[in-house]
Amino acid sequence: MNSYQNEQLETLTMIRQHLDALGAAEISKLKIGIEDYLLFRDQVTHFLENHFTAICIQKCYQNRLSACCTKDGIITFFADMVINALVSDNADLDRLEHAIRQPADSAKCIYLSETGCGWNIKPVVCEFFLCDEAEKKAFNGNPDALQQWKKFKNAKQTYTWPDKIVLFEILERYFMDMGCKSPLMYLHYSPGLVRIRKGRHTEVSHSGF
Ligand code: SF4
């Protein structure tokens, strides 16, 4: 395994171990804490299905030109993994671990299988990736859809961008308080994001939720 695979596997394993050790009340608290985000992701998924599925099937799957799902090119946030683990069962997560260890296609993202992405709630970076051509095809002549897409992109920031306290930071902090540390905790370890977080002069209180 390369360093990308190691980081992914170590983080997923750590999250699974800690979630397994939590009691039902604590798991329920976490699940309630991500409800609003899941609703948001559901809305985005429906929007993408309505406006992009036909374009992507024609452009990428039939012509095999896919620019998405590139090898080791996807940033997965720690919170992405926690959220996905909370909505997945053991069999789902075992499959994900297997995909990390033995990717189906060595030239593509480790999580891409013959049946698609192995995540139940795929990383937010993936959900919001649209290639220029698809964007042009979907939004040219459809200003309402473009406007809605911009609204979704702004809404995404309210969960991920730490100029104020956001869900992705709260989830990192929650696991840090249990002694976890991962290179995927970008909101706490990426210099750029740390600068933004520090600029707001407020910190997440213990465990956040
Ligand atoms: S995580 Fe899923 S959606 Fe994202 S690049 Fe990999 S296979 Fe594609």
Residues whose N, C-alpha, C, O or C-beta is under 5 A from the ligand:
A	BS01	SF4	C69 T70 I74 C109 Y111 L112 C117 G118 K122 C126
